[in-house]
Amino acid sequence: MSLPSLSSSPSPASAAPSAPSAPTVAPTQAELLDFVRRVAADAELVASLPLDPEGRTWVRLAGPGGSEAWLIGWPPGTGTGWHDHAESVGAFVTAAGELKENALAARLPTDGWKTLELSDGVDRERRLTAGQGRAFGRHHVHEVLNESSDRHAVSVHAYYPPLPQIRRYSRSGQTLRLEQVERPGDWQ
């Protein structure tokens, strides 16, 4: 499989995904991780992403098997906030710099709740330098951060099925609160 090409400009407003065609076989988490690792190793593609000192930049990539894939630039001090990718499995790899992932090692109810009290010991932290990444399953709640004070980070992400929604959360201590559900039309 060849590496993807950029399919849109790096402006968030113009990086809206188009409707993917239905794949014959869904890519596995391992295949998504292999794909993002190969893309992250493409120094020319990674260097082609324009970096903005104020906010994240991204471009859509052609992912394997109908997956949704993105090359993302992270200015110093930026992050995603707590969220999940609903029914999608995914993978991401840091291509440049370092990212920190805070994640919950707990299965959360999928619907019908607004506030949860988390158990002790559910927090996981990973520091991912260039070339390091991970795959994750459905309903994986995490936040991704570039904690550097002076250096951009770049990462590659892939999701299957293409993101049907993103649920955003706020967190105070052990309390997790569902704040917003975004659908593709909200970020296109």
Order of alpha helices (4+ residues) and beta strands (2+ residues): alpha-alpha-beta-beta-beta-beta-beta-beta-beta-beta-beta-beta-beta-beta-alpha
